[in-house]
């Protein structure tokens, strides 16, 4: 019974529920950027056409990443919206909701970084489709991989900081409510 009371105390106010919602959304986007950083680290190792085709064969392991699915839709000139499944739509909607609920600078920075990374990768992919020289393509892929990897790692660090901060806020509010009763 004490366990149920402890669990109930984690969700007993609107602020705590919003914090848990924000933690779930932050963990989702951290997971997405982790997949993206792994893919960019793998893409950085592409040197010639054989390694590029090997990289494209290994792309199926990055399928959980929404960024990879969006990139494939762009490469195939399909609608980006068809790359998103129901869970992606739910987390995207929750992300937009939380950006407008929390008017903090950090949340706007994370939303901006996510948008910049998506726009940057999309722009590089579309530009890469028009390159006639293979060495220029490999140079573009390296630049794209390095910049996207750095942005992804920065996003993950900020994301983890925010998750830990939210968990500590929830922990403090539970301790305060236990001391009051």
C-alpha positions in Angstrom: 0.0 0.0 0.0 2.9 2.4 0.7 4.2 1.8 -2.8 0.9 2.8 -4.3 0.9 6.0 -2.1 4.4 6.8 -3.3 3.5 6.2 -7.0 0.4 8.3 -6.5 2.4 11.2 -5.0 4.5 11.3 -8.2 1.4 12.3 -10.3 -0.8 14.2 -7.7 -0.5 17.7 -9.2 -0.7 19.3 -12.6 2.9 20.5 -12.5 4.2 17.0 -11.7 2.1 15.5 -14.6 3.5 18.1 -17.0 7.0 17.4 -15.8 6.5 13.7 -16.4 5.1 14.5 -19.8 8.1 16.6 -20.6 10.5 13.9 -19.4 8.8 11.4 -21.7 9.1 13.8 -24.7 12.7 14.7 -23.9 13.6 11.0 -23.6 12.0 10.3 -27.0 13.9 13.1 -28.7 17.1 12.1 -26.9 16.6 8.6 -28.3 16.0 9.9 -31.8 19.1 12.1 -31.7 21.1 9.1 -30.3 20.1 7.1 -33.4 21.0 10.1 -35.6 24.4 10.5 -34.0 25.2 6.8 -34.5 24.1 7.0 -38.1 26.3 10.1 -38.7 29.3 8.5 -37.0 28.8 5.6 -39.5 28.3 8.0 -42.4 31.6 9.8 -41.5 33.5 6.6 -42.4 32.2 6.6 -46.0 35.3 7.1 -48.2 34.4 5.7 -51.7 31.4 4.3 -53.6 31.9 0.8 -52.2 31.7 2.0 -48.6 28.7 4.2 -49.5 26.8 1.2 -50.8 27.8 -0.8 -47.7 26.4 2.1 -45.6 23.2 2.1 -47.6 22.8 -1.7 -46.9 23.2 -1.1 -43.2 20.6 1.7 -43.1 17.9 -0.7 -42.1 19.3 -0.9 -38.6 18.6 2.9 -38.2 15.0 2.5 -39.0 13.8 3.4 -35.5 15.0 6.9 -36.1 12.4 9.3 -37.5 15.3 11.3 -39.0 16.4 8.4 -41.2 12.9 7.7 -42.4 12.4 11.4 -43.3 15.8 11.3 -45.1 14.7 8.2 -47.2 11.4 10.0 -48.1 13.3 13.0 -49.2 15.7 10.9 -51.3 12.8 9.1 -52.9 10.9 12.4 -53.5 8.0 11.2 -51.4 6.0 13.1 -48.8 7.8 13.5 -45.5 4.6 13.0 -43.6 4.4 9.4 -44.8 7.6 8.7 -42.9 5.9 9.3 -39.5 3.9 6.6 -37.7 1.3 7.1 -35.0 3.8 7.3 -32.2 5.9 9.8 -34.0 2.8 12.0 -34.6 1.9 11.7 -30.9 5.4 12.7 -29.7 5.6 15.5 -32.3 2.2 16.9 -31.2 3.3 16.6 -27.5 6.5 18.4 -28.4 4.7 21.3 -30.0 2.3 21.4 -27.1 5.2 21.5 -24.5 7.0 24.2 -26.5 4.0 26.4 -26.1 3.3 25.4 -22.5 6.9 26.0 -21.3 8.0 29.3 -22.5 11.6 28.7 -21.3 14.6 29.6 -23.4 16.0 26.0 -23.2 12.9 24.4 -24.7 12.9 26.9 -27.5 16.6 26.1 -28.1 15.9 22.4 -28.2 13.0 22.9 -30.6 15.2 25.2 -32.8 18.1 22.7 -32.8 15.8 19.9 -33.8 14.4 21.9 -36.6 17.9 23.1 -37.7 19.2 19.6 -37.8 16.3 18.3 -39.9 16.5 21.3 -42.3 20.3 21.0 -42.5 20.3 17.2 -43.3 17.4 17.7 -45.8 19.2 20.5 -47.5 22.4 18.5 -47.7 20.6 15.5 -49.1 18.8 17.6 -51.7 22.0 19.4 -52.7 23.8 16.1 -52.8 21.3 14.7 -55.4 22.4 17.4 -57.8 26.2 16.9 -57.4 27.8 15.5 -60.6 31.2 14.7 -59.1 31.6 11.7 -56.7 34.5 13.3 -54.7 32.3 16.4 -54.1 29.5 14.1 -52.9 31.8 12.3 -50.4 33.1 15.7 -49.2 29.5 16.9 -48.7 28.7 13.7 -46.8 31.7 14.2 -44.5 30.7 17.8 -43.7 27.1 16.8 -43.2 28.1 13.9 -40.9 30.4 16.1 -38.7 28.0 19.0 -38.3 25.0 16.7 -37.7 27.0 14.6 -35.2 28.2 17.7 -33.2 24.6 19.1 -33.2 23.2 15.7 -32.1 25.7 15.3 -29.3 25.0 18.9 -28.0 21.3 18.1 -28.2 21.7 14.9 -26.3 23.7 16.6 -23.5 21.2 19.4 -23.1 18.4 16.8 -23.2 19.9 14.7 -20.5 20.5 17.8 -18.4 16.9 18.7 -18.7 15.7 15.2 -17.9 17.8 15.1 -14.7 16.7 18.6 -13.8 13.0 17.6 -14.1 13.5 14.4 -12.2 15.2 16.3 -9.4 12.2 18.8 -9.3 9.8 15.9 -9.0 11.9 14.3 -6.3 12.1 17.6 -4.3 8.3 18.1 -4.5 7.7 14.6 -3.3 10.1 15.1 -0.4 8.4 18.4 0.5 4.9 16.8 0.4 6.1 13.9 2.6 7.6 16.3 5.2 4.4 18.3 5.3 2.2 15.3 6.1 
